[in-house]
Every structure is written in C-alpha cells, then in structure tokens.
Amino acid sequence: MQRASALPRPLPRAIGDGEPVESTLLDLVRAVTEQTADDREVVATVLHLLRSGRVRLAGNFRGHRF
C-alpha cells in the first residue's frame, strides 16, 4: 500500500472551464511564477485572472478586490 504522500496529485482543472478555480493568492502567484520569470508578467497575469473571475481567492484574501 502506498503512503498518502506518494500518491499522484490530481490534475488541476483548466482555467476557464466553467466555474472559477479557487486558490490562495500565494498558490496562484507560485503557479504563475513557474511559467515566467518576469515579475511584471506575473503581476499582470495574476491581476487578469482575478479581475476576469477565472480565479477566486480563498484564504486570507478571500473576498478582496484587486
């Protein structure tokens, strides 16, 4: 039997497939940072995802507007 930490993680839903993806701000920034090293692009992408409603924040920033 495999330990829980050794089990594969489920694939994330594609952003834009119906309901918004719920994420913490930290997880969202980390995910975008994995795709680009340009800080301005990270900020622009995060703001776009939040303002377009494709991502909804959970955690400490839940309900905050950007």
Contacts in CASP RR format, 6 or more apart in sequence:
PFRMAT RR
TARGET T0000
AUTHOR 0000-0000-0000
METHOD contacts of the structure
MODEL  1
MQRASALPRPLPRAIGDGEPVESTLLDLVRAVTEQTADDREVVATVLHLL
RSGRVRLAGNFRGHRF
12 21 0 8 1.000
13 21 0 8 1.000
15 21 0 8 1.000
15 49 0 8 1.000
15 54 0 8 1.000
15 55 0 8 1.000
16 54 0 8 1.000
20 53 0 8 1.000
20 54 0 8 1.000
20 55 0 8 1.000
20 56 0 8 1.000
21 54 0 8 1.000
21 55 0 8 1.000
21 56 0 8 1.000
22 55 0 8 1.000
22 56 0 8 1.000
22 57 0 8 1.000
22 58 0 8 1.000
23 31 0 8 1.000
23 55 0 8 1.000
23 56 0 8 1.000
23 57 0 8 1.000
23 58 0 8 1.000
24 57 0 8 1.000
24 58 0 8 1.000
24 59 0 8 1.000
24 60 0 8 1.000
24 61 0 8 1.000
25 46 0 8 1.000
25 57 0 8 1.000
25 60 0 8 1.000
25 61 0 8 1.000
28 46 0 8 1.000
28 49 0 8 1.000
28 50 0 8 1.000
28 55 0 8 1.000
28 57 0 8 1.000
29 42 0 8 1.000
29 46 0 8 1.000
32 42 0 8 1.000
32 45 0 8 1.000
32 46 0 8 1.000
32 49 0 8 1.000
33 42 0 8 1.000
35 45 0 8 1.000
36 42 0 8 1.000
36 45 0 8 1.000
47 66 0 8 1.000
49 55 0 8 1.000
50 57 0 8 1.000
50 66 0 8 1.000
51 66 0 8 1.000
57 63 0 8 1.000
57 64 0 8 1.000
END
